[in-house]
Amino acid sequence: MSKKLTILDIAKLSGVGKSTVSRVLTNDPKVKPETRAKVEQVIQESGYVPSKSAQAMRGGSQKVVGVIISRLDSPSENKAVGSMLNTLYAAGYDVVIMESQFDREKTNEHLDVLKKRNVDGVIVFGFSDFDISKLASWHNRSVVIAMDTDVVSSINYDNTGVIVQALEHLNSQKVSNIAFIGVDPSDKTTGKVRLEAYLNWCHEQQIEPNYQTGHLHHESAYQLVDKVLRERTDAIVCASDTLALGVIKRLQELDREDIIVTGVGGNELLSFLFPKVFSIDPGYAQAGQRAANLLISQVNGEISQVHITQQPVLI
């Protein structure tokens, strides 16, 4: 394993003094252009990463946090990340974003890299197979979103509330024959908890449940519609806006646009394109902002562990 280069190594490779390399790193205007170019080339070719103290010296932010999201193309996580970045940037933090792809090992590798880079803290979007114990060593410098855990601070969504709110809204509209299309219960939150919310509601209302579960993909929901559709079906509650899109497409093909469809995600474009559809926003943007503020407070030593359940909003 090759040793980690120091500023002295860069000086020797560049044929200049250590102080000259420091001035290059601090953007000192007194450094000759040709000298700067030579030093910067050595830095680039060697892969040298300045310490955080050197970053602070050259006027950059010495405060850096890592954010590990599940999928770069996730609309819900993008809403959370958007508000999160605004909060972190305003507080003077730089942000390193990585993607877990719901992969346990990949997430652990990302956490190892971030720790080696000595970032101040980390925010991770949790998933069913996430190794939460991996964050124990981060002490009070980490926050998990979309999971409820006592290992570190967490912000969880009210996965029961988002479904109950949709069902109660339909009930207030005198809609009673309600089917459900969800995600396989192996997914503990979007899958298991949201399905249980529907089943418990049906039990309380003394209604026979009518549901199907599959993958968190519009094509999966599209294929499940025929399995729950009845002549008297009035509405289909979907565990996510992604599923709602697949359901809407199939209902249009079947000329059953009389059926009300609900989703979870607060996708404004969905509601704009399909006015009869309404969506429950779990509070993604609010959760992102709260996660950022929580991590900043922890890094500053102001608070320790905090556990929050983000309340949903009807769109």
Residue, then its C-alpha position, 0 to 999 in steps of 0.5 A: m500500500s503506497k504511503k499518503l503524500t504530504i505537502l513536503d512530498i509535493a514540494k520535492l516532486s515539484g522542485v520547490g520549497k514547502s512554503t511555495v506549495s502552501r502558497v499555491l494551496t492558499n491561492d497566493p497571488k505572489v506565486k509566479p504563474e509558471t511555478r503555480a502551473k508546475v505545482e498544480q500539475v504535480i498535485q493533479e498527477s499524484g492525486y494529492v488531497p490537501s488536509k482540511s486545514a490546508q483547505a481552510m487556509r486557501g479560503g475554501s470551506q473546512k466544513v464538509v459533510g457526506v450525503i449518501i442517497s439511495r438513487l440519484d433518480s429518486p424524486s422523493e430523495n431529490k426533494a429532501v436533498g434539495s432543501m438539505l443542500n440549501t441549509l448546508y450551503a447557507a451554513g458554510y458546509d461543502v457536501v460530498i454526495m454518493e449513491s448507495q443503490f440500496d447496496r449494503e456493501k457499497t454503502n459501507e464502502h462509501l462510509d469508509v471513504l468519507k471517514k478516511r477523508n475526515v468529513d465532519g458528519v454524514i447523512v444517510f438515506g436508509f433502506s431495509d438492508f442498511d447496516i445501521s451498526k456501521l454508523a455507531s463509530w460516527h457517534n453524534r455526527s450522523v443522521v439517518i433519513a427514512m429509518d427509525t433507529d436508536v443507534v444514531s439520530s433519525i428522521n422517519y416518515d409517518n408511513t402509517g399516516v400517509i396511507v391513513q390520511a389517503l383512506e380517510h380523505l376517500n372516506s370523507q368523499k363517500v368512497s368505500n370500495i377501495a383497493f390497494i397496490g403496494v410494495d413487497p413487505s420485504d421493504k419494511t417501510t414503503g412495503k410492510v408498514r404502508l400495507e399494514a396501515y391499509l389492512n388495519w383500516c379495512h379491519e376497523q371499517q369492517i371492509e374486506p381488503n383487496y390488495q396486491t404488492g410488487h416492485l417499486h416501479h410503475e410497470s409493476a403497478y400497471q400489471l397489478v391493476d387487473k388483479v385488484l380491479r372489480e366492477r364496484t371499485d371506486a378507488i385505488v390507494c397506491a403506496s407511492d406516486t411511482l406506482a400511481l403512474g402505472v395504475i393511471k395508465r392501465l385504468q386509462e386503457l381500460d376506460r376506467e377513469d372514474i376510479i380515484v387514484t391516490g399516491v404518496g410522494g407529493n409529486e406536483l406534476l402528477s397532480f397537475l397532469f391528472p387532476k383527479v389524482f391526489s397525493i400525500d406528501p410525507g414531508y420530504a423537503q421538510a425532512g431534508q432541511r431538518a436533517a441538515n439542521l440536526l447534523i449541524s447542531q450535532v457537529n457544533g456539539e449543541i445536541s446529541q441524539v434526536h429522533i423525529t417523525q415527519q408528519p405528512v401533508l395532503i397535496 
